[in-house]
Amino acid sequence: MQDPSSVEKMESIREIFKIGNGPSSSHTMGPKKAANLYKEKHPSASSFRAILYGSLAATGEGHLTDKVILDTFAPRSVEIIWEPGIFLPEHPNGMKFEALDAQGVATDVWTTFSIGGGDISDNGQRESKECVYEFSTMKEILAWCEQKGCSFWEYVDQHEPPGLWESLSAVWKTMQEIILRGLDTEGVIQGGLNLPRKASSFYIRAKTFQPPVNRRPLTYAYALAVSEENACGGTVVTAPTCGSCGVIPAVLYLFKTEGDYSDNKILRALATAGLIGTLIKTNASISGAEVGCQGEVGSACSMAAGAAAQLLGGSPGQVEYAASIGMEHFLGLTCDPLKGLVQIPCIERNAMAASRALDAATYALMTDGHHVVGFDRVIRVMKETGHDLPGIYKETAEGGLAIEP
């Protein structure tokens, strides 16, 4: 493979962190955004029809896609048609909206795609919004940081438009609120699997251990708290998706509570995580329907590992190495939710990925940051691996763990 070159500028990292309702950024937030736009465009329509295709249809009911569409178009009625066997060529998450007159005749048709992270695109391709970065590869950004003597968060700070830190502060505040809410909530998660919430009991047990033994169990509890809130359709932050929203908050909250790190340091780590996630989003994908769970949980682990390495005093080279490790050991991870719900194995995977992020950061800090396989190559391989995965392993609930015994 040849070294990548910057063919396009990257958008703001603010696009990677979106506050919204779970359980899925691609199946809930994306369709909701599309439905809102279409509803505003047709205020006089008598009713609507929504046709869902491919992965969006295959796991739509478990991901509450129908509920969010019905709620968005209310009080007008919506006919929802499921087409799980039809994959439109542009993207696996296709959806078509039709505005109907009083006779039920379609007066307008719009086809668009939910491409991950709550974003939609009419051509199925990720199109940069507000491009603020002159580089779009880790190799170039790392060289810039080493030349300037700066950290990754300083690179972000110098390129983002005003309002970055206020935006990240709101994201961090929301993440903490989700953890506290999740730790305090018990009961069974809706959906039919009768899966009990575990965050509260994990937290109670973790508190019986003394530092530093308690840190790993606490990380599990924090990740579970967020992921369980997401599974119930609660308010979460895409990081970079709803399905992987528990990893980064768990790692950062551990540093705040057990390491007594200031909010300013946490926000700088969040900026670095956002940069890593935006690189992945630009050069590969964060959509489980497109590249499997490696694009969701793998990306979240990579982002959290880089953030943790920075908080632990790592150099830019060590941060890059940690981010590489975070993704490298999730390559090939399938997206195979049982019954199409964002519960099994999704919730547990968030806890494991948070723990692995800490391992990746620690491992990278034991080195001088130099390694053979760079971040850019790992991300290219992730994209290629995702495209090579059979469709049954990409959020269709037709293979892997999704097949019930």
Stockholm file with secondary structure:
# STOCKHOLM 1.0

chainA/1-405         MQDPSSVEKMESIREIFKIGNGPSSSHTMGPKKAANLYKEKHPSASSFRAILYGSLAATGEGHLTDKVILDTFAPRSVEIIWEPGIFLPEHPNGMKFEALDAQGVATDVWTTFSIGGGDISDNGQRESKECVYEFSTMKEILAWCEQKGCSFWEYVDQHEPPGLWESLSAVWKTMQEIILRGLDTEGVIQGGLNLPRKASSFYIRAKTFQPPVNRRPLTYAYALAVSEENACGGTVVTAPTCGSCGVIPAVLYLFKTEGDYSDNKILRALATAGLIGTLIKTNASISGAEVGCQGEVGSACSMAAGAAAQLLGGSPGQVEYAASIGMEHFLGLTCDPLKGLVQIPCIERNAMAASRALDAATYALMTDGHHVVGFDRVIRVMKETGHDLPGIYKETAEGGLAIEP
#=GR chainA/1-405 SS CCCCCCCSCEECGGGTCCEEECSCIIIIIHHHHHHHHHHHHCTTCSEEEEEEEHHHHHTTTTTTHHHHHHHHHTTSCEEEEEETTCCCTTCSSEEEEEEECTTSCEEEEEEEEEEETTEEETTSSCCCSSEEESCCSHHHHHHHHHHHTCCHHHHHHHHSCTTHHHHHHHHHHHHHHHHHHHHTCCSEESSSSCEECCHHHHHHHHTTSCTTTTHHHHHHHHHHHHHHHHHTTCEEECSSCSTTTTHHHHHHHHHHHHSCCCHHHHHHHHHHHHHHHHHHHHHSCCCHHHHCGGGTHHHHHHHHHHHHHHHTTCCHHHHHHHHHHHHHTTTTCCBCCGGGCSCTTHHHHHHHHHHHHHHHHHHHHTSCSCCSSCHHHHHHHHHHHHHHSCGGGBSSSSSGGGSCC
#=GC SS_cons         CCCCCCCSCEECGGGTCCEEECSCIIIIIHHHHHHHHHHHHCTTCSEEEEEEEHHHHHTTTTTTHHHHHHHHHTTSCEEEEEETTCCCTTCSSEEEEEEECTTSCEEEEEEEEEEETTEEETTSSCCCSSEEESCCSHHHHHHHHHHHTCCHHHHHHHHSCTTHHHHHHHHHHHHHHHHHHHHTCCSEESSSSCEECCHHHHHHHHTTSCTTTTHHHHHHHHHHHHHHHHHTTCEEECSSCSTTTTHHHHHHHHHHHHSCCCHHHHHHHHHHHHHHHHHHHHHSCCCHHHHCGGGTHHHHHHHHHHHHHHHTTCCHHHHHHHHHHHHHTTTTCCBCCGGGCSCTTHHHHHHHHHHHHHHHHHHHHTSCSCCSSCHHHHHHHHHHHHHHSCGGGBSSSSSGGGSCC
//
